[in-house]
Structure formats: structure tokens, C-alpha cells
């Protein structure tokens, strides 16, 4: 039977419940246990797929095509779990399921209510991921006191009675602010947060106390007394330099052993040497490179969360610190690429939607191609690379039909019919299809051409990568594109869907239609990010042979 760990947050939002849940998962995995992690989000959207990145950050995509909360990306990066649609439920999704059942008559005339119907549906969702796992970690989104979180909190309160007291553990994450004028950490917000949680029937078993400094024994004792806990159950969660240090910090505090003891689990001591090596490479790298990310959501870094982490993973693989230069593509349109890109070692254009900032991305790609700077285009970044090449090398008046419906050369267009090798059926879409129905979502197979940079990076013939896009490479222009020096180095098994393009006679220029960042992990850096950072480092060394380590002088954000 699975055991459950429920993680809640208090005092304020964005304390790091996702990192805490991920780190706990990493430690329990390192102890030899099978683990899964689920996120329950209180917002009414069925999923975050149509939410603005400025409101909710990145949309993380799973192999089975679910558009999920960005915390699922943390869960995958810290553990060996592959997330599915069942690992993320929202209030909207829960109510949608209940309403469908009510319309079918499943409730046999009952008055449908929050208790028991909504809470039962939430518990059903929690139990749906428990099969074959020793531990199910469930993160409750939002903050204690938020009205929209109450059904989830009631459901997890009931879980202790359903699953048994020894099989359920409540962990509460709070903030201890440091007041400079008095020179002390204040415990009162934590006390109030726990009181709020206890008022709805949940007594936390462990407290994770976020602060910018280590908790003293006196502070822990004070919190324990007021929150009805043992002193050992008050865990200091001090700020660290890198998120990948969190498992080590929590292990040093004895959190994983506390969890095992309270759940009556016998397991080996967590093997954390691999995490120590990662932290060493992050803190004391032998090399440095600078990478420009040219996008239009640069004001909110959470929009590119998986991308940022994947670049750092590429750095780990090359024992290299990666400095990120955030470049607004709209600024490039106004001032030109030279002002922003002349001092970087590599250029990356990420995915996105909409016409805003596109011409700045195209100009940045032209700069990378002509100046022979390593370039990596992801999703829209690949499409813009095709547009730039078609315009400036092939001499076409090219664009994507997403941006110009009347372009004479739609090198990127909305493919209306294709064979889905994942679902084993033909898919169809059009401009009138609902937004959620026009996406190519989730994992798709790709065949790699030999003797290409993609082949060098992957070292295998067939790969599987995750997608989130509507528009595709237009095969009508394949001849013109390839004749002029752009190689199609990856495509679907039937050759209809172009997945990877490269430019010949360039140090490293590659665009992929999929999102490789979704599958990168610090313990297993993605091959393309490893290759891109490696190429950027190699090109830097060739340009600056006297600099063995360290980045050339530049001004970076």
C-alpha cells in the first residue's frame, strides 16, 4: 500500500513548495524507494495551456501530451519520474469531471455538493497515481487561507482517515522573516499559518521553515512549542546558492530520516554523492560561457524555467558555468543585433507564440549564421531559422502563415493532416479548430540522419521528444531549402514532419521543432544542450586561445 506525503504552504506564495516536493522525492528515491509526485492547483482553468506566461510561467508538457504546471518540470528534473496527465489536477479539471458525471446521471439524483462529491473526486485523483509506488508526494498549490484551496485541504484531511494514520504525513512550508532592526527571525507568521491549518483539521507533522539564515535551536524550540510539534520536526530550509543543493541541505537537517521514521518505513541511507558532484560543478566549474536568450518573455524568467535549467545542465555536462544574457527580441528590432550579441559565445531563440518580436528573432538568427556563432533554435526558434534562411540564402519572400496569411512563400504553415505515430491514427486540424485542438502535443518519434550534428549529439537512430506547437515546416519548400545548404537531420518515421534542421559549414547551427528542455535533468543533461554548450565553449576557445578558463570580459545581466 502506498504512503502519502502532503505538502502545503503558508504565510505567502512562491516559497518553493515545488522544489521542496522535488527534493523530498530525490532523497526518498536515493533511499531506494519508488516515488511519484502530484500537483493539485486551485485555479479554475482546466489546465494552464491557455494561460499567459506572464501570469503562470512556463507550461510544462508531458510525454502523453498534458499541458501542466511548471512544478512538474521540477519533479522530473529531481527524480526519475516521467509525469503524466494524472500528475496535475486543477479545480477546473476536478469540477469538470464531476459535472460530466452529474450530466450522465452517475449520482442517481443526489444533490451534488463539495462534500462529498468534489472531495471524493480529489481523493480519486490522488489515488490514481498511487499504483506501484511506495510514496505519493502531493503538493497543494496556493497558500493556506486561500478560499479556493479549501476543497483540496478538506480532501487531504480525509485521506488520513481513509489510508490510516501511519500512511499519511503532512509537511507545511512556511517563512521566517528576519527583521534587521531587532536582529531576529520572527516566528509569529509561522505560528499563525499553522493555527490556520489546524483550524481546518490538519496538524502538520513536519515544518519546513524558509529563511535566509540557519534556525537556532532556540527558534526551533519556540516554533515546536507553539505549533504542537517535536523540536526535531522543525526543519531549517535555509536559502542556498543553487536549487540542486536543496536535497543536500534537507538531508543534512535529517528531513528524509524524519519522514521514514514517521511513516514507519525501513530504507537504506540516501545515496547523495551524485548530487554533491552536481553542486561542485555548479559552484566550482572549470570553464565559463555566455549564452544570449533572444525572446519576448524575458521580463519573467519563469516563462523559460525548463530552458534555463537545461542550459545549466549543459554546463554541468561540460564542467562549465553558463552565464545567461536576456535579450528582448523587440529591442533587437529597434537597435539591431550587433549591440546585444557581439560579445556572447552562443545564441538561443526559444519557443513562443504570436508575431510580436519575430523580426528581432530573425535578425538575431541571421547574425548567428553570418558571424558563425553557435546557434540553437527551439520550436519557434527553429521556424524562425527556416524563415531567415529562406529569405536571405534562398532569396524567397518567406514567412510563416501564422504571421502572414498572404505570404508568397509560407515555409512554415498549419499542416492540416498528418499521421500521429504516438496515437497510431491520422490527425486533422484547421484554422477553425479550437485552440487546444490544433496543438501537436507530447512525445513523437524522430529518425536521425547519420553524419549530422544531431547524430553526433544523440548517438542513436531514433529518438522521442516532446512537442507543443501548431505550425510545421512546409514540405513544398524542402527542395529549395536543402539545395541551398540547410540539412534536414531529423524527421518523423514517414518523413512528413520535419523535426531538426541544420546549416552546413557552420560551427554549430541547429533548430529543432520539439522542446528538448522538457527532458533534461542535472543527472542526465539533454544531448542537444550538452552539444550546444560544448560547441559554444569550443568556439570561444578558438576565438580566444589565450583564455583557458573564464569568460571574456563582457557586461551581462
For each residue, the residues with C-beta under 8 A, 3 or more apart:
1: 163 167
2: 130 131 133 134 135 136 163 167
3: 134 135 136 163 166 167 168 169 263 265
4: 126 130 135 136 137 138 159 163 167 168 169
5: 24 135 136 137 138 169 171 259 263
6: 138 140 156 159 168 169 170 171
7: 17 20 21 24 137 138 139 140 171 172 173
8: 17 140 144 153 170 171 172 173 197 202 204
9: 13 15 17 140 142 143 144 172 173 174
10: 143 144 145 172 173 174 175 189 190 193 194 196 197
11: 15 143 174 175 189 190 192 193
12: 15 143 175
13: 9 142 143
14:
15: 9 11 12 173 174 175 210
16: 19 20 173 210 237
17: 7 8 9 20 21 71 139 140 141 173
18: 21 22 39 70 71 74 75 139
19: 16 22 23 74 243 246
20: 7 16 17 23 24 171 173 208 237 246 250
21: 7 17 18 24 25 37 71 74 75 137 139
22: 18 19 25 26 37 71 74 75 77 78 79 246
23: 19 20 26 27 78 246 247 250
24: 5 7 20 21 27 28 137 171 250 255 256 259
25: 21 22 28 29 35 37 75 78 79 81 135 137
26: 22 23 29 30 78 79 247 275
27: 23 24 30 31 247 250 251 255 256 270 272
28: 24 25 31 33 35 134 135 256 259 267 270
29: 25 26 32 33 34 35 79 80
30: 26 27 247 270 271 272 275
31: 27 28 256 260 267 268 269 270 271
32: 29 267 268
33: 28 29 134 135 265 267
34: 29 132 133 134 135
35: 25 28 29 79 81 133 134 135 136 137
36: 81 87 129 130 133 135 136 137
37: 21 22 25 72 75 79 81 87 136 137 138 139
38: 86 87 88 89 125 126 129 136 137 138 139
39: 18 68 69 71 72 75 87 88 89 138 139 141
40: 89 90 122 125 126 138 139 140 141 152
41: 48 69 88 89 90 91 141 142
42: 90 91 140 141 142 146 148 149 152
43: 48 90 91 92 141 148
44: 90 91 92 95 148
45: 48 50 51 90 92
46: 90 92 93 96
47: 66 67 68 88 90 92 93
48: 41 43 45 51 56 59 67 68 69 90
49: 59 67 436 439
50: 45 435 436
51: 45 48 55 56 59
52: 55 56
53: 56 57 58 59 297 300 302 303
54: 297 299 300 303
55: 51 52
56: 48 51 52 53 59 69 70
57: 53 70 300 302 303 305
58: 53 70 73 302 303 304 305 306 307
59: 48 49 51 53 56 67 68 70 468
60: 67 68 69 70 71 72 73 83 306 518
61: 65 66 67 68 441 442 466 467 468 515 518
62: 65 66 68 72 82 83 84 85 87 442 466
63: 82 83 84 442 443 464 466
64: 84 85 442 443
65: 61 62 85 441 442 443
66: 47 61 62 83 84 85 87 88 441 442
67: 47 48 49 59 60 61 441 468
68: 39 47 48 59 60 61 62 72 83 85 87 88
69: 39 41 48 56 60 72 88 141
70: 18 56 57 58 59 60 73 74 302 305 306
71: 17 18 21 22 39 60 74 75 139
72: 37 39 60 62 68 69 75 76 83 87 88
73: 58 60 70 76 77 305 306 309 518
74: 18 19 21 22 70 71 77 78 243
75: 18 21 22 25 37 39 71 72 78 79 81 83 87
76: 72 73 79 81 82 83 518 519 521
77: 22 73 74 306 309 520 521 522
78: 22 23 25 26 74 75 247 521
79: 22 25 26 29 35 37 75 76
80: 29
81: 25 35 36 37 75 76 87
82: 62 63 76
83: 60 62 63 66 68 72 75 76 87 88
84: 62 63 64 66 87
85: 62 64 65 66 68 88
86: 38 89 125 128 129
87: 36 37 38 39 62 66 68 72 75 81 83 84 129
88: 38 39 41 47 66 68 69 72 83 85
89: 38 39 40 41 86 93 94 122 125
90: 40 41 42 43 44 45 46 47 48 93 94
91: 41 42 43 44 94 95 148 151 152
92: 43 44 45 46 47 95 96
93: 46 47 89 90 96 97
94: 89 90 91 97 98 118 121 122 125 151
95: 44 91 92 98 99 118
96: 46 92 93 99 100
97: 93 94 100 101 121
98: 94 95 101 102 112 117 118 121
99: 95 96 102 103
100: 96 97 103 104
101: 97 98 104 106 107
102: 98 99 105 106 107 112
103: 99 100
104: 100 101
105: 102 108 109
106: 101 102
107: 101 102 110 112 117
108: 105
109: 105
110: 107 117
111:
112: 98 102 107 117
113: 116 117 118
114: 117 118 119 151 154
115: 118 119 154
116: 113 119 120
117: 98 107 110 112 113 114 120 121
118: 94 95 98 113 114 115 121 122 151 155
119: 114 115 116 122 123 151 154 155 158
120: 116 117 123 124
121: 94 97 98 117 118 124 125
122: 40 89 94 118 119 125 126 151 152 155
123: 119 120 126 127 155 158 159 162
124: 120 121 127 128
125: 38 40 86 89 94 121 122 128
126: 4 38 40 122 123 129 130 136 138 155 156 159
127: 123 124 130
128: 86 124 125 131
129: 36 38 86 87 126 133 136
130: 2 4 36 126 127 133 136
131: 2 128
132: 34
133: 2 34 35 36 129 130 136
134: 2 3 28 33 34 35 265
135: 2 3 4 5 25 28 33 34 35 36 263
136: 2 3 4 5 35 36 37 38 126 129 130 133
137: 4 5 7 21 24 25 35 36 37 38
138: 4 5 6 7 37 38 39 40 126 156
139: 7 17 18 21 37 38 39 40 71
140: 6 7 8 9 17 40 42 149 152 153 156
141: 17 39 40 41 42 43 69 149
142: 9 13 41 42 146 148 149
143: 9 10 11 12 13 146 149
144: 8 9 10 149 153 172 193 196 197
145: 10 193 196
146: 42 142 143 149 150
147: 150
148: 42 43 44 91 142
149: 42 140 141 142 143 144 146 152 153
150: 146 147 153 154 200
151: 91 94 114 118 119 122 154 155
152: 40 42 91 122 140 149 155 156
153: 8 140 144 149 150 156 157 197 200 202
154: 114 115 119 150 151 157 158 200 201
155: 118 119 122 123 126 151 152 158 159
156: 6 126 138 140 152 153 159 160 170 202
157: 153 154 160 200 201 202
158: 119 123 154 155 161 162
159: 4 6 123 126 155 156 162 163 168
160: 156 157 163 164 165 168
161: 158
162: 123 158 159
163: 1 2 3 4 159 160 167 168
164: 160 167 168
165: 160 168
166: 3 263 264
167: 1 2 3 4 163 164 263
168: 3 4 6 159 160 163 164 165
169: 3 4 5 6 205 206 259 262 263
170: 6 8 156 202 203 204 205 206
171: 5 6 7 8 20 24 204 205 206 207 208
172: 7 8 9 10 144 193 194 197 204 206 207 208
173: 7 8 9 10 15 16 17 20 207 208 210 237
174: 9 10 11 15 189 190 193 194 207 208 209 210
175: 10 11 12 15 189 190 209 210 211
176: 185 186 187 189 190 209 210 211 215 219
177: 185 186 189 211
178: 184 185 186 211 212 213
179: 182 183 184 185 186
180: 183
181:
182: 179
183: 179 180
184: 178 179
185: 176 177 178 179 211 213 215 216 219
186: 176 177 178 179 189
187: 176 190 191 219 222 223 226
188: 191 192
189: 10 11 174 175 176 177 186 192 193
190: 10 11 174 175 176 187 193 194 207 209 223 227
191: 187 188 194 195 223 226 227
192: 11 188 189 195 196
193: 10 11 144 145 172 174 189 190 196 197
194: 10 172 174 190 191 197 198 204 207 226 227 228
195: 191 192 198 199
196: 10 144 145 192 193 199 200
197: 8 10 144 153 172 193 194 200 202 203 204
198: 194 195 201 202 203 228
199: 195 196
200: 150 153 154 157 196 197
201: 154 157 198
202: 8 153 156 157 170 197 198
203: 170 197 198 228
204: 8 170 171 172 194 197 207 227 229
205: 169 170 171 229 233 262
206: 169 170 171 172 229 233 234 235 255 258 259 262
207: 171 172 173 174 190 194 204 223 227 229 233 234 235
208: 20 171 172 173 174 235 237 250 255
209: 174 175 176 190 215 223 234 235 236 237
210: 15 16 173 174 175 176 237 238 239
211: 175 176 177 178 185 214 215 236 237 238 239
212: 178 238 239
213: 178 185 238
214: 211 236 238
215: 176 185 209 211 219 220 223 234 236 238
216: 185 219 220
217: 220 221 231
218: 221 222
219: 176 185 187 215 216 222 223
220: 215 216 217 223 224 231 234 236
221: 217 218 224 225 231
222: 187 218 219 225 226
223: 187 190 191 207 209 215 219 220 226 227 229 234
224: 220 221 227 229 230 231 233 234
225: 221 222
226: 187 191 194 222 223
227: 190 191 194 204 207 223 224 234
228: 194 198 203
229: 204 205 206 207 223 224 233 234
230: 224 233
231: 217 220 221 224 234
232: 254 258
233: 205 206 207 224 229 230 258
234: 206 207 209 215 220 223 224 227 229 231
235: 206 207 208 209 250 253 254 255 258
236: 209 211 214 215 220 253
237: 16 20 173 208 209 210 211 246 249 250 253
238: 210 211 212 213 214 215 249
239: 210 211 212
240: 243 245 246 249
241: 245 282 283
242: 245 279 282 283
243: 19 74 240 246
244: 247 275 278 279 282 522
245: 240 241 242 248 249 279
246: 19 20 22 23 237 240 243 249 250
247: 23 26 27 30 78 244 250 251 272 275
248: 245 251 252 272 275 276 279
249: 237 238 240 245 246 252 253
250: 20 23 24 27 208 235 237 246 247 253 255 256
251: 27 247 248 254 255 256 270 272
252: 248 249
253: 235 236 237 249 250
254: 232 235 251 257 258
255: 24 27 206 208 235 250 251 258 259
256: 24 27 28 31 250 251 259 260 270
257: 254 260 261
258: 206 232 233 235 254 255 261 262
259: 5 24 28 169 206 255 256 262 263 265
260: 31 256 257 263 265 266 267
261: 257 258 264
262: 169 205 206 258 259
263: 3 5 135 166 167 169 259 260
264: 166 261
265: 3 33 134 259 260
266: 260
267: 28 31 32 33 260
268: 31 32 271
269: 31
270: 27 28 30 31 251 256
271: 30 31 268 274
272: 27 30 247 248 251 275 276
273: 276 277
274: 271 277 278 523
275: 26 30 244 247 248 272 278 279
276: 248 272 273 279 280
277: 273 274 280 281
278: 244 274 275 281 282 316 522 523
279: 242 244 245 248 275 276 282 283
280: 276 277 283 284
281: 277 278 284 285 315 316 319
282: 241 242 244 278 279 285 312 315 316 321
283: 241 242 279 280
284: 280 281
285: 281 282 288 315 319 320 321
286: 319 320 549
287: 318 319 320 321 537 549 550
288: 285 320 321 322 323 549 550 551
289: 315 320 321 322 323 345 346 533 536 537 540 551
290: 322 323 324 325 343 344 345 346 551 554 556
291: 311 322 323 324 325 344 345 346 347 348 533 536
292: 325 326 327 340 341 344 346 347 348 364
293: 298 304 307 324 325 326 327 348 349 350
294: 327 329 332 340 341 347 348 349 360 361 364
295: 298 303 304 326 327 328 329 349 350 352 357 361
296: 328 329 330 352 356 357
297: 53 54 300 303 304 352
298: 293 295 301 326 327 328
299: 54
300: 53 54 57 297 303
301: 298 304 305 308 326
302: 53 57 58 70 305
303: 53 54 57 58 295 297 300
304: 58 293 295 297 301 307 308 350
305: 57 58 70 73 301 302 308 309
306: 58 60 70 73 77 309 310 515 517 518 520
307: 58 293 304 310 311 348 350 378 517
308: 301 304 305 311 312 324
309: 73 77 305 306 312 313 517 520 522
310: 306 307 313 314 516 517 520 525 526 529
311: 291 307 308 314 315 322 324 348 529 533
312: 282 308 309 315 316 322 522
313: 309 310 316 317 520 521 522 525 526 529 530
314: 310 311 317 318 320 322 520 525 526 529 530 531 532 533 534
315: 281 282 285 289 311 312 318 319 320 321 322 533
316: 278 281 282 312 313 319 320 522 525
317: 313 314 525 529 530 533 534
318: 287 314 315 530 533 534 537
319: 281 285 286 287 315 316
320: 285 286 287 288 289 314 315 316 533 537
321: 282 285 287 288 289 315 551
322: 288 289 290 291 311 312 314 315 533
323: 288 289 290 291 551 556
324: 290 291 293 308 311 556 557
325: 290 291 292 293 340 344 556 557
326: 292 293 295 298 301 557
327: 292 293 294 295 298 331 332 340 341 364
328: 295 296 298 331 332 357 360
329: 294 295 296 332 333 349 357 358 359 360 361 364
330: 296 333 334 356 357 360
331: 327 328 334 335 340 360
332: 294 327 328 329 335 336 337 340 360 361 363 364
333: 329 330 357 359 360 363
334: 330 331
335: 331 332 339 340
336: 332 339 363
337: 332 340 341 360 363 364 366 367
338: 341 342 367
339: 335 336 342
340: 292 294 325 327 331 332 335 337 364
341: 292 294 327 337 338 344 347 364 367 368 371 373
342: 338 339
343: 290 552 554 555
344: 290 291 292 325 341 347 373 554
345: 289 290 291 373 374 536 537 539 540 551
346: 289 290 291 292 373 374 375 376 532 533 535 536 539
347: 291 292 294 341 344 364 365 367 368 373 374 375 376
348: 291 292 293 294 307 311 375 376 377 378 381 532
349: 293 294 295 329 361 364 365 375 376 377 378 380 381 384 385
350: 293 295 304 307 378 379 380 381
351: 378 379 380 381 468 469 515
352: 295 296 297 357 379 380
353: 380
354:
355: 358 402 403
356: 296 330
357: 295 296 328 329 330 333 352 360 361
358: 329 355 361 362 384 403
359: 329 333 362 363
360: 294 328 329 330 331 332 333 337 357 363 364
361: 294 295 329 332 349 357 358 364 365 380 381 384
362: 358 359 365 366 384 387 388 391
363: 332 333 336 337 359 360 366 367
364: 292 294 327 329 332 337 340 341 347 349 360 361 367 368
365: 347 349 361 362 368 369 375 377 381 384 385 388
366: 337 362 363 369 370 388 392
367: 337 338 341 347 363 364 370 371 373
368: 341 347 364 365 371 373 374 375 509
369: 365 366 372 375 388 389 503 506 509
370: 366 367
371: 341 367 368
372: 369 506 507 539
373: 341 344 345 346 347 367 368 507 539
374: 345 346 347 368 507 508 509 532 535 536 539
375: 346 347 348 349 365 368 369 385 506 508 509 510 511
376: 346 347 348 349 381 508 510 511 528 529 532
377: 348 349 365 380 381 382 383 384 385 510 511 512
378: 307 348 349 350 351 381 382 511 512 514 515 516 517
379: 350 351 352 382 383 467 468 469 512 513 514 515
380: 349 350 351 352 353 361 377 383 384 469
381: 348 349 350 351 361 365 376 377 378 384 385 511
382: 377 378 379 385 386 500 501 511 512 513
383: 377 379 380 386 387 400 412 471 473 511 513
384: 349 358 361 362 365 377 380 381 387 388
385: 349 365 375 377 381 382 388 389 501 509 511
386: 382 383 389 390 398 411 412 473 481 486 501 511
387: 362 383 384 390 391 398 399 400 411 412
388: 362 365 366 369 384 385 391 392
389: 369 385 386 392 393 394 481 484 486 503
390: 386 387 393 394 396 398 409 411 477 480 481
391: 362 387 388 394 395 396 397 398
392: 366 388 389
393: 389 390 484 485 486
394: 389 390 391 398 480 481 484
395: 391
396: 390 391 408 409 411 477 480
397: 391 407 408 409
398: 386 387 390 391 394 407 409 410 411 477
399: 387 403 404 407 409 410 411 412
400: 383 387 403 404 407 410 411 412 413 471
401: 404 405 407 410 412 413 414 471
402: 355 412 414 470 471
403: 355 358 399 400 407
404: 399 400 401 407 410
405: 401
406:
407: 397 398 399 400 401 403 404 410
408: 396 397
409: 390 396 397 398 399 477
410: 398 399 400 401 404 407 413 474
411: 386 387 390 396 398 399 400 473 474 477 481
412: 383 386 387 399 400 401 402 471 472 473 474
413: 400 401 410 471 472 474
414: 401 402 429 430 431 438 470 471 472
415: 418 429 471 472 497
416: 428 429 430
417: 426 427 428
418: 415 426 427 440 472 492 496 497
419: 425 426 427 492 494 496
420: 423 424 425 426 427 444
421: 424 444 445 492 493 494
422: 442 443 444 445
423: 420 427
424: 420 421
425: 419 420
426: 417 418 419 420
427: 417 418 419 420 423 440
428: 416 417
429: 414 415 416 433 437 438 470
430: 414 416 433 438
431: 414
432:
433: 429 430 437 438
434: 437 438
435: 50 438 439
436: 49 50 439
437: 429 433 434
438: 414 429 430 433 434 435 470
439: 49 435 436 467 468 469 470
440: 418 427 444 467 468 469 470 472
441: 61 65 66 67 467 468
442: 61 62 63 64 65 66 422 466 467
443: 63 64 65 422 464 465 466 467
444: 420 421 422 440 464 465 466 467 492 497 499 514
445: 421 422 462 463 464 492 493
446: 462 463 464 465 490 491 492 499 500 514
447: 461 462 490 491 492 493
448: 452 454 455 458 460 461 462 463 489 490 500
449: 452 454 455 487 488 489 490
450: 455
451: 455
452: 448 449 455 456 487 489 500 502
453: 456 457 489 502 508 510 531
454: 448 449 457 458 489 490 500 502 510 528
455: 448 449 450 451 452 458 459 489
456: 452 453 459 531
457: 453 454 527 528 530 531
458: 448 454 455 463 527 528
459: 455 456 527
460: 448 463
461: 447 448
462: 445 446 447 448 493
463: 445 446 448 458 460 490
464: 63 443 444 445 446
465: 443 444 446 499 512 514 515 516 519
466: 61 62 63 442 443 444 514 515 518 519
467: 61 379 439 440 441 442 443 444 513 514 515
468: 59 61 67 351 379 439 440 441 515
469: 351 379 380 439 440 472 513
470: 402 414 429 438 439 440
471: 383 400 401 402 412 413 414 415
472: 412 413 414 415 418 440 469 497 498 513
473: 383 386 411 412 477 478 497 498 501 513
474: 410 411 412 413 477
475: 478 496 498
476:
477: 390 396 398 409 411 473 474 480 481
478: 473 475 481 482 488 498
479: 482 483
480: 390 394 396 477 483 484
481: 386 389 390 394 411 477 478 484 486 488 501
482: 478 479 485 486 487 488
483: 479 480
484: 389 393 394 480 481
485: 393 482 503 504 505
486: 386 389 393 481 482 501 502 503 504
487: 449 452 482 501 502 503 504
488: 449 478 481 482 491 498 500 501
489: 448 449 452 453 454 455 500 501 502 510
490: 446 447 448 449 454 463 498 499 500 512
491: 446 447 488 495 496 497 498 499 500
492: 418 419 421 444 445 446 447 495 496 497 499
493: 421 445 447 462
494: 419 421 497
495: 491 492
496: 418 419 475 491 492
497: 415 418 444 472 473 491 492 494 513
498: 472 473 475 478 488 490 491 501 513
499: 444 446 465 490 491 492 512 513 514
500: 382 446 448 452 454 488 489 490 491 510 511 512 513
501: 382 385 386 473 481 486 487 488 489 498 510 511 512
502: 452 453 454 486 487 489 506 509 510 511
503: 369 389 485 486 487 506 509
504: 485 486 487
505: 485
506: 369 372 375 502 503 509
507: 372 373 374 535 538 539
508: 374 375 376 453 531 532 535 536 539
509: 368 369 374 375 385 502 503 506
510: 375 376 377 453 454 489 500 501 502 528 531 532
511: 375 376 377 378 381 382 383 385 386 500 501 502
512: 377 378 379 382 465 490 499 500 501 516 528
513: 379 382 383 467 469 472 473 497 498 499 500
514: 378 379 444 446 465 466 467 499
515: 61 306 351 378 379 465 466 467 468 518
516: 310 378 465 512 519 520 526 527 528 529
517: 306 307 309 310 378 520 526 529
518: 60 61 73 76 306 466 515
519: 76 465 466 516 526
520: 77 306 309 310 313 314 516 517 524 525 526 529
521: 76 77 78 313 524 525
522: 77 244 278 309 312 313 316 525
523: 274 278
524: 520 521
525: 310 313 314 316 317 520 521 522 529 530
526: 310 313 314 516 517 519 520 529 530
527: 457 458 459 516 530 531
528: 376 454 457 458 510 512 516 531 532
529: 310 311 313 314 317 376 516 517 520 525 526 532 533
530: 313 314 317 318 457 525 526 527 533 534
531: 314 453 456 457 508 510 527 528 534 535
532: 314 346 348 374 376 508 510 528 529 535 536
533: 289 291 311 314 315 317 318 320 322 346 529 530 536 537
534: 314 317 318 530 531 537 538
535: 346 374 507 508 531 532 538 539
536: 289 291 345 346 374 508 532 533 539 540
537: 287 289 318 320 345 533 534 540 541
538: 507 534 535 541 542
539: 345 346 372 373 374 507 508 535 536 542 543
540: 289 345 536 537 543 544 547 551 552
541: 537 538 544 545 547 548
542: 538 539 545
543: 539 540
544: 540 541 547 552
545: 541 542
546:
547: 540 541 544 550 552
548: 541
549: 286 287 288
550: 287 288 547
551: 288 289 290 321 323 345 540 554
552: 343 540 544 547
553:
554: 290 343 344 551
555: 343
556: 290 323 324 325
557: 324 325 326
